[in-house]
Structure formats: structure tokens, C-alpha cells
Amino acid sequence: MRMLTLLVTLAACGDKPCEDPDGNELPVCLYEAEGDAGKVNLEYCPGDHWGAADGCNSCGCDDEGNVQCTSAVCDGTPPPT
């Protein structure tokens, strides 16, 4: 549960569209995470970075609106805080 709260906090888009400094709309990245009521899609803007749902990898939103995540093998030990 704490992981989802962290991911929502880091979501830069929220209810606002992703825009560049000139006000041009940018693509939105959708990242699927597990919530209280099942799977939810979190929205991120290009340049945003967040921790992956597995607790050990990280993800980012590229300029094209694609989610890119690292793919390290996780041993189940949470990363140090």
C-alpha cells in the first residue's frame, strides 16, 4: 500500500495535461499499478521517473509517451531508504 501512495505522489500529471514550457500538449505515459480495488493506471509526463511496482526497479516516461523500466532481477529485499 505504501508503494502505491509513493507512486501517486510522484505522478506529475494528475488532473492536468502534460505540457511543455510553451503550453504545447505532450503525450502521457500510463503505468499500471496494483491498488486497493485492483489495477489502476497512473499517469506520468515525459521526463518523470518513479519506482517500479516490484520495489527494486525504476521507470521513466520518455518523450514519445512510452514507459521505460529497468529490468534488474529482484531478490525480494527492499532497496535501502
Phi and psi restraints in degrees (range 20) as a CNS / XPLOR table:
assign (resid 1 and name C) (resid 2 and name N)
       (resid 2 and name CA) (resid 2 and name C) 1.0 -60.9 20.0 2
assign (resid 2 and name N) (resid 2 and name CA)
       (resid 2 and name C) (resid 3 and name N) 1.0 -36.0 20.0 2
assign (resid 2 and name C) (resid 3 and name N)
       (resid 3 and name CA) (resid 3 and name C) 1.0 -60.9 20.0 2
assign (resid 3 and name N) (resid 3 and name CA)
       (resid 3 and name C) (resid 4 and name N) 1.0 -44.6 20.0 2
assign (resid 3 and name C) (resid 4 and name N)
       (resid 4 and name CA) (resid 4 and name C) 1.0 -63.3 20.0 2
assign (resid 4 and name N) (resid 4 and name CA)
       (resid 4 and name C) (resid 5 and name N) 1.0 -40.9 20.0 2
assign (resid 4 and name C) (resid 5 and name N)
       (resid 5 and name CA) (resid 5 and name C) 1.0 -59.7 20.0 2
assign (resid 5 and name N) (resid 5 and name CA)
       (resid 5 and name C) (resid 6 and name N) 1.0 -42.9 20.0 2
assign (resid 5 and name C) (resid 6 and name N)
       (resid 6 and name CA) (resid 6 and name C) 1.0 -62.9 20.0 2
assign (resid 6 and name N) (resid 6 and name CA)
       (resid 6 and name C) (resid 7 and name N) 1.0 -44.0 20.0 2
assign (resid 6 and name C) (resid 7 and name N)
       (resid 7 and name CA) (resid 7 and name C) 1.0 -63.0 20.0 2
assign (resid 7 and name N) (resid 7 and name CA)
       (resid 7 and name C) (resid 8 and name N) 1.0 -42.1 20.0 2
assign (resid 7 and name C) (resid 8 and name N)
       (resid 8 and name CA) (resid 8 and name C) 1.0 -65.0 20.0 2
assign (resid 8 and name N) (resid 8 and name CA)
       (resid 8 and name C) (resid 9 and name N) 1.0 -39.4 20.0 2
assign (resid 8 and name C) (resid 9 and name N)
       (resid 9 and name CA) (resid 9 and name C) 1.0 -62.1 20.0 2
assign (resid 9 and name N) (resid 9 and name CA)
       (resid 9 and name C) (resid 10 and name N) 1.0 -36.4 20.0 2
assign (resid 9 and name C) (resid 10 and name N)
       (resid 10 and name CA) (resid 10 and name C) 1.0 -82.2 20.0 2
assign (resid 10 and name N) (resid 10 and name CA)
       (resid 10 and name C) (resid 11 and name N) 1.0 -11.3 20.0 2
assign (resid 10 and name C) (resid 11 and name N)
       (resid 11 and name CA) (resid 11 and name C) 1.0 -66.6 20.0 2
assign (resid 11 and name N) (resid 11 and name CA)
       (resid 11 and name C) (resid 12 and name N) 1.0 114.1 20.0 2
assign (resid 11 and name C) (resid 12 and name N)
       (resid 12 and name CA) (resid 12 and name C) 1.0 -80.0 20.0 2
assign (resid 12 and name N) (resid 12 and name CA)
       (resid 12 and name C) (resid 13 and name N) 1.0 -27.1 20.0 2
assign (resid 12 and name C) (resid 13 and name N)
       (resid 13 and name CA) (resid 13 and name C) 1.0 -76.4 20.0 2
assign (resid 13 and name N) (resid 13 and name CA)
       (resid 13 and name C) (resid 14 and name N) 1.0 -52.4 20.0 2
assign (resid 13 and name C) (resid 14 and name N)
       (resid 14 and name CA) (resid 14 and name C) 1.0 55.0 20.0 2
assign (resid 14 and name N) (resid 14 and name CA)
       (resid 14 and name C) (resid 15 and name N) 1.0 -126.8 20.0 2
assign (resid 14 and name C) (resid 15 and name N)
       (resid 15 and name CA) (resid 15 and name C) 1.0 -88.9 20.0 2
assign (resid 15 and name N) (resid 15 and name CA)
       (resid 15 and name C) (resid 16 and name N) 1.0 -5.9 20.0 2
assign (resid 15 and name C) (resid 16 and name N)
       (resid 16 and name CA) (resid 16 and name C) 1.0 -96.2 20.0 2
assign (resid 16 and name N) (resid 16 and name CA)
       (resid 16 and name C) (resid 17 and name N) 1.0 145.9 20.0 2
assign (resid 16 and name C) (resid 17 and name N)
       (resid 17 and name CA) (resid 17 and name C) 1.0 -70.9 20.0 2
assign (resid 17 and name N) (resid 17 and name CA)
       (resid 17 and name C) (resid 18 and name N) 1.0 156.7 20.0 2
assign (resid 17 and name C) (resid 18 and name N)
       (resid 18 and name CA) (resid 18 and name C) 1.0 -77.2 20.0 2
assign (resid 18 and name N) (resid 18 and name CA)
       (resid 18 and name C) (resid 19 and name N) 1.0 129.0 20.0 2
assign (resid 18 and name C) (resid 19 and name N)
       (resid 19 and name CA) (resid 19 and name C) 1.0 -135.6 20.0 2
assign (resid 19 and name N) (resid 19 and name CA)
       (resid 19 and name C) (resid 20 and name N) 1.0 150.5 20.0 2
assign (resid 19 and name C) (resid 20 and name N)
       (resid 20 and name CA) (resid 20 and name C) 1.0 -83.9 20.0 2
assign (resid 20 and name N) (resid 20 and name CA)
       (resid 20 and name C) (resid 21 and name N) 1.0 176.5 20.0 2
assign (resid 20 and name C) (resid 21 and name N)
       (resid 21 and name CA) (resid 21 and name C) 1.0 -59.8 20.0 2
assign (resid 21 and name N) (resid 21 and name CA)
       (resid 21 and name C) (resid 22 and name N) 1.0 -21.6 20.0 2
assign (resid 21 and name C) (resid 22 and name N)
       (resid 22 and name CA) (resid 22 and name C) 1.0 -89.7 20.0 2
assign (resid 22 and name N) (resid 22 and name CA)
       (resid 22 and name C) (resid 23 and name N) 1.0 0.9 20.0 2
assign (resid 22 and name C) (resid 23 and name N)
       (resid 23 and name CA) (resid 23 and name C) 1.0 89.1 20.0 2
assign (resid 23 and name N) (resid 23 and name CA)
       (resid 23 and name C) (resid 24 and name N) 1.0 5.9 20.0 2
assign (resid 23 and name C) (resid 24 and name N)
       (resid 24 and name CA) (resid 24 and name C) 1.0 -77.2 20.0 2
assign (resid 24 and name N) (resid 24 and name CA)
       (resid 24 and name C) (resid 25 and name N) 1.0 134.5 20.0 2
assign (resid 24 and name C) (resid 25 and name N)
       (resid 25 and name CA) (resid 25 and name C) 1.0 -68.5 20.0 2
assign (resid 25 and name N) (resid 25 and name CA)
       (resid 25 and name C) (resid 26 and name N) 1.0 137.4 20.0 2
assign (resid 25 and name C) (resid 26 and name N)
       (resid 26 and name CA) (resid 26 and name C) 1.0 -111.8 20.0 2
assign (resid 26 and name N) (resid 26 and name CA)
       (resid 26 and name C) (resid 27 and name N) 1.0 159.1 20.0 2
assign (resid 26 and name C) (resid 27 and name N)
       (resid 27 and name CA) (resid 27 and name C) 1.0 -65.7 20.0 2
assign (resid 27 and name N) (resid 27 and name CA)
       (resid 27 and name C) (resid 28 and name N) 1.0 154.9 20.0 2
assign (resid 27 and name C) (resid 28 and name N)
       (resid 28 and name CA) (resid 28 and name C) 1.0 -109.1 20.0 2
assign (resid 28 and name N) (resid 28 and name CA)
       (resid 28 and name C) (resid 29 and name N) 1.0 136.3 20.0 2
assign (resid 28 and name C) (resid 29 and name N)
       (resid 29 and name CA) (resid 29 and name C) 1.0 -92.2 20.0 2
assign (resid 29 and name N) (resid 29 and name CA)
       (resid 29 and name C) (resid 30 and name N) 1.0 134.3 20.0 2
assign (resid 29 and name C) (resid 30 and name N)
       (resid 30 and name CA) (resid 30 and name C) 1.0 -106.8 20.0 2
assign (resid 30 and name N) (resid 30 and name CA)
       (resid 30 and name C) (resid 31 and name N) 1.0 126.7 20.0 2
assign (resid 30 and name C) (resid 31 and name N)
       (resid 31 and name CA) (resid 31 and name C) 1.0 -120.4 20.0 2
assign (resid 31 and name N) (resid 31 and name CA)
       (resid 31 and name C) (resid 32 and name N) 1.0 123.2 20.0 2
assign (resid 31 and name C) (resid 32 and name N)
       (resid 32 and name CA) (resid 32 and name C) 1.0 -84.7 20.0 2
assign (resid 32 and name N) (resid 32 and name CA)
       (resid 32 and name C) (resid 33 and name N) 1.0 127.1 20.0 2
assign (resid 32 and name C) (resid 33 and name N)
       (resid 33 and name CA) (resid 33 and name C) 1.0 -132.4 20.0 2
assign (resid 33 and name N) (resid 33 and name CA)
       (resid 33 and name C) (resid 34 and name N) 1.0 164.2 20.0 2
assign (resid 33 and name C) (resid 34 and name N)
       (resid 34 and name CA) (resid 34 and name C) 1.0 -91.6 20.0 2
assign (resid 34 and name N) (resid 34 and name CA)
       (resid 34 and name C) (resid 35 and name N) 1.0 126.4 20.0 2
assign (resid 34 and name C) (resid 35 and name N)
       (resid 35 and name CA) (resid 35 and name C) 1.0 -118.7 20.0 2
assign (resid 35 and name N) (resid 35 and name CA)
       (resid 35 and name C) (resid 36 and name N) 1.0 -175.1 20.0 2
assign (resid 35 and name C) (resid 36 and name N)
       (resid 36 and name CA) (resid 36 and name C) 1.0 -57.5 20.0 2
assign (resid 36 and name N) (resid 36 and name CA)
       (resid 36 and name C) (resid 37 and name N) 1.0 -40.9 20.0 2
assign (resid 36 and name C) (resid 37 and name N)
       (resid 37 and name CA) (resid 37 and name C) 1.0 -100.0 20.0 2
assign (resid 37 and name N) (resid 37 and name CA)
       (resid 37 and name C) (resid 38 and name N) 1.0 20.7 20.0 2
assign (resid 37 and name C) (resid 38 and name N)
       (resid 38 and name CA) (resid 38 and name C) 1.0 112.0 20.0 2
assign (resid 38 and name N) (resid 38 and name CA)
       (resid 38 and name C) (resid 39 and name N) 1.0 -152.2 20.0 2
assign (resid 38 and name C) (resid 39 and name N)
       (resid 39 and name CA) (resid 39 and name C) 1.0 -79.0 20.0 2
assign (resid 39 and name N) (resid 39 and name CA)
       (resid 39 and name C) (resid 40 and name N) 1.0 140.0 20.0 2
assign (resid 39 and name C) (resid 40 and name N)
       (resid 40 and name CA) (resid 40 and name C) 1.0 -129.8 20.0 2
assign (resid 40 and name N) (resid 40 and name CA)
       (resid 40 and name C) (resid 41 and name N) 1.0 151.0 20.0 2
assign (resid 40 and name C) (resid 41 and name N)
       (resid 41 and name CA) (resid 41 and name C) 1.0 -100.8 20.0 2
assign (resid 41 and name N) (resid 41 and name CA)
       (resid 41 and name C) (resid 42 and name N) 1.0 122.2 20.0 2
assign (resid 41 and name C) (resid 42 and name N)
       (resid 42 and name CA) (resid 42 and name C) 1.0 -98.1 20.0 2
assign (resid 42 and name N) (resid 42 and name CA)
       (resid 42 and name C) (resid 43 and name N) 1.0 140.9 20.0 2
assign (resid 42 and name C) (resid 43 and name N)
       (resid 43 and name CA) (resid 43 and name C) 1.0 -102.6 20.0 2
assign (resid 43 and name N) (resid 43 and name CA)
       (resid 43 and name C) (resid 44 and name N) 1.0 135.8 20.0 2
assign (resid 43 and name C) (resid 44 and name N)
       (resid 44 and name CA) (resid 44 and name C) 1.0 -133.1 20.0 2
assign (resid 44 and name N) (resid 44 and name CA)
       (resid 44 and name C) (resid 45 and name N) 1.0 154.2 20.0 2
assign (resid 44 and name C) (resid 45 and name N)
       (resid 45 and name CA) (resid 45 and name C) 1.0 -101.3 20.0 2
assign (resid 45 and name N) (resid 45 and name CA)
       (resid 45 and name C) (resid 46 and name N) 1.0 157.6 20.0 2
assign (resid 45 and name C) (resid 46 and name N)
       (resid 46 and name CA) (resid 46 and name C) 1.0 -51.4 20.0 2
assign (resid 46 and name N) (resid 46 and name CA)
       (resid 46 and name C) (resid 47 and name N) 1.0 133.6 20.0 2
assign (resid 46 and name C) (resid 47 and name N)
       (resid 47 and name CA) (resid 47 and name C) 1.0 96.0 20.0 2
assign (resid 47 and name N) (resid 47 and name CA)
       (resid 47 and name C) (resid 48 and name N) 1.0 -14.3 20.0 2
assign (resid 47 and name C) (resid 48 and name N)
       (resid 48 and name CA) (resid 48 and name C) 1.0 -73.2 20.0 2
assign (resid 48 and name N) (resid 48 and name CA)
       (resid 48 and name C) (resid 49 and name N) 1.0 148.2 20.0 2
assign (resid 48 and name C) (resid 49 and name N)
       (resid 49 and name CA) (resid 49 and name C) 1.0 -134.1 20.0 2
assign (resid 49 and name N) (resid 49 and name CA)
       (resid 49 and name C) (resid 50 and name N) 1.0 146.5 20.0 2
assign (resid 49 and name C) (resid 50 and name N)
       (resid 50 and name CA) (resid 50 and name C) 1.0 -155.5 20.0 2
assign (resid 50 and name N) (resid 50 and name CA)
       (resid 50 and name C) (resid 51 and name N) 1.0 165.4 20.0 2
assign (resid 50 and name C) (resid 51 and name N)
       (resid 51 and name CA) (resid 51 and name C) 1.0 -77.3 20.0 2
assign (resid 51 and name N) (resid 51 and name CA)
       (resid 51 and name C) (resid 52 and name N) 1.0 136.9 20.0 2
assign (resid 51 and name C) (resid 52 and name N)
       (resid 52 and name CA) (resid 52 and name C) 1.0 -69.8 20.0 2
assign (resid 52 and name N) (resid 52 and name CA)
       (resid 52 and name C) (resid 53 and name N) 1.0 158.8 20.0 2
assign (resid 52 and name C) (resid 53 and name N)
       (resid 53 and name CA) (resid 53 and name C) 1.0 -62.2 20.0 2
assign (resid 53 and name N) (resid 53 and name CA)
       (resid 53 and name C) (resid 54 and name N) 1.0 -21.3 20.0 2
assign (resid 53 and name C) (resid 54 and name N)
       (resid 54 and name CA) (resid 54 and name C) 1.0 -76.4 20.0 2
assign (resid 54 and name N) (resid 54 and name CA)
       (resid 54 and name C) (resid 55 and name N) 1.0 -8.6 20.0 2
assign (resid 54 and name C) (resid 55 and name N)
       (resid 55 and name CA) (resid 55 and name C) 1.0 84.9 20.0 2
assign (resid 55 and name N) (resid 55 and name CA)
       (resid 55 and name C) (resid 56 and name N) 1.0 -4.2 20.0 2
assign (resid 55 and name C) (resid 56 and name N)
       (resid 56 and name CA) (resid 56 and name C) 1.0 -131.2 20.0 2
assign (resid 56 and name N) (resid 56 and name CA)
       (resid 56 and name C) (resid 57 and name N) 1.0 -15.4 20.0 2
assign (resid 56 and name C) (resid 57 and name N)
       (resid 57 and name CA) (resid 57 and name C) 1.0 -101.0 20.0 2
assign (resid 57 and name N) (resid 57 and name CA)
       (resid 57 and name C) (resid 58 and name N) 1.0 173.0 20.0 2
assign (resid 57 and name C) (resid 58 and name N)
       (resid 58 and name CA) (resid 58 and name C) 1.0 -131.2 20.0 2
assign (resid 58 and name N) (resid 58 and name CA)
       (resid 58 and name C) (resid 59 and name N) 1.0 157.0 20.0 2
assign (resid 58 and name C) (resid 59 and name N)
       (resid 59 and name CA) (resid 59 and name C) 1.0 -131.4 20.0 2
assign (resid 59 and name N) (resid 59 and name CA)
       (resid 59 and name C) (resid 60 and name N) 1.0 162.7 20.0 2
assign (resid 59 and name C) (resid 60 and name N)
       (resid 60 and name CA) (resid 60 and name C) 1.0 -150.8 20.0 2
assign (resid 60 and name N) (resid 60 and name CA)
       (resid 60 and name C) (resid 61 and name N) 1.0 161.8 20.0 2
assign (resid 60 and name C) (resid 61 and name N)
       (resid 61 and name CA) (resid 61 and name C) 1.0 -106.2 20.0 2
assign (resid 61 and name N) (resid 61 and name CA)
       (resid 61 and name C) (resid 62 and name N) 1.0 121.9 20.0 2
assign (resid 61 and name C) (resid 62 and name N)
       (resid 62 and name CA) (resid 62 and name C) 1.0 -86.6 20.0 2
assign (resid 62 and name N) (resid 62 and name CA)
       (resid 62 and name C) (resid 63 and name N) 1.0 176.5 20.0 2
assign (resid 62 and name C) (resid 63 and name N)
       (resid 63 and name CA) (resid 63 and name C) 1.0 -64.9 20.0 2
assign (resid 63 and name N) (resid 63 and name CA)
       (resid 63 and name C) (resid 64 and name N) 1.0 -18.4 20.0 2
assign (resid 63 and name C) (resid 64 and name N)
       (resid 64 and name CA) (resid 64 and name C) 1.0 -93.8 20.0 2
assign (resid 64 and name N) (resid 64 and name CA)
       (resid 64 and name C) (resid 65 and name N) 1.0 -2.1 20.0 2
assign (resid 64 and name C) (resid 65 and name N)
       (resid 65 and name CA) (resid 65 and name C) 1.0 87.1 20.0 2
assign (resid 65 and name N) (resid 65 and name CA)
       (resid 65 and name C) (resid 66 and name N) 1.0 21.6 20.0 2
assign (resid 65 and name C) (resid 66 and name N)
       (resid 66 and name CA) (resid 66 and name C) 1.0 -102.5 20.0 2
assign (resid 66 and name N) (resid 66 and name CA)
       (resid 66 and name C) (resid 67 and name N) 1.0 137.3 20.0 2
assign (resid 66 and name C) (resid 67 and name N)
       (resid 67 and name CA) (resid 67 and name C) 1.0 -81.8 20.0 2
assign (resid 67 and name N) (resid 67 and name CA)
       (resid 67 and name C) (resid 68 and name N) 1.0 128.8 20.0 2
assign (resid 67 and name C) (resid 68 and name N)
       (resid 68 and name CA) (resid 68 and name C) 1.0 -119.6 20.0 2
assign (resid 68 and name N) (resid 68 and name CA)
       (resid 68 and name C) (resid 69 and name N) 1.0 122.9 20.0 2
assign (resid 68 and name C) (resid 69 and name N)
       (resid 69 and name CA) (resid 69 and name C) 1.0 -122.9 20.0 2
assign (resid 69 and name N) (resid 69 and name CA)
       (resid 69 and name C) (resid 70 and name N) 1.0 147.9 20.0 2
assign (resid 69 and name C) (resid 70 and name N)
       (resid 70 and name CA) (resid 70 and name C) 1.0 -69.7 20.0 2
assign (resid 70 and name N) (resid 70 and name CA)
       (resid 70 and name C) (resid 71 and name N) 1.0 161.9 20.0 2
assign (resid 70 and name C) (resid 71 and name N)
       (resid 71 and name CA) (resid 71 and name C) 1.0 -132.0 20.0 2
assign (resid 71 and name N) (resid 71 and name CA)
       (resid 71 and name C) (resid 72 and name N) 1.0 41.3 20.0 2
assign (resid 71 and name C) (resid 72 and name N)
       (resid 72 and name CA) (resid 72 and name C) 1.0 -66.3 20.0 2
assign (resid 72 and name N) (resid 72 and name CA)
       (resid 72 and name C) (resid 73 and name N) 1.0 145.0 20.0 2
assign (resid 72 and name C) (resid 73 and name N)
       (resid 73 and name CA) (resid 73 and name C) 1.0 -73.4 20.0 2
assign (resid 73 and name N) (resid 73 and name CA)
       (resid 73 and name C) (resid 74 and name N) 1.0 127.4 20.0 2
assign (resid 73 and name C) (resid 74 and name N)
       (resid 74 and name CA) (resid 74 and name C) 1.0 -96.6 20.0 2
assign (resid 74 and name N) (resid 74 and name CA)
       (resid 74 and name C) (resid 75 and name N) 1.0 134.9 20.0 2
assign (resid 74 and name C) (resid 75 and name N)
       (resid 75 and name CA) (resid 75 and name C) 1.0 -96.1 20.0 2
assign (resid 75 and name N) (resid 75 and name CA)
       (resid 75 and name C) (resid 76 and name N) 1.0 4.7 20.0 2
assign (resid 75 and name C) (resid 76 and name N)
       (resid 76 and name CA) (resid 76 and name C) 1.0 90.8 20.0 2
assign (resid 76 and name N) (resid 76 and name CA)
       (resid 76 and name C) (resid 77 and name N) 1.0 -7.5 20.0 2
assign (resid 76 and name C) (resid 77 and name N)
       (resid 77 and name CA) (resid 77 and name C) 1.0 -87.5 20.0 2
assign (resid 77 and name N) (resid 77 and name CA)
       (resid 77 and name C) (resid 78 and name N) 1.0 123.8 20.0 2
assign (resid 77 and name C) (resid 78 and name N)
       (resid 78 and name CA) (resid 78 and name C) 1.0 -64.3 20.0 2
assign (resid 78 and name N) (resid 78 and name CA)
       (resid 78 and name C) (resid 79 and name N) 1.0 147.6 20.0 2
assign (resid 78 and name C) (resid 79 and name N)
       (resid 79 and name CA) (resid 79 and name C) 1.0 -66.2 20.0 2
assign (resid 79 and name N) (resid 79 and name CA)
       (resid 79 and name C) (resid 80 and name N) 1.0 154.0 20.0 2
assign (resid 79 and name C) (resid 80 and name N)
       (resid 80 and name CA) (resid 80 and name C) 1.0 -63.4 20.0 2
assign (resid 80 and name N) (resid 80 and name CA)
       (resid 80 and name C) (resid 81 and name N) 1.0 148.2 20.0 2
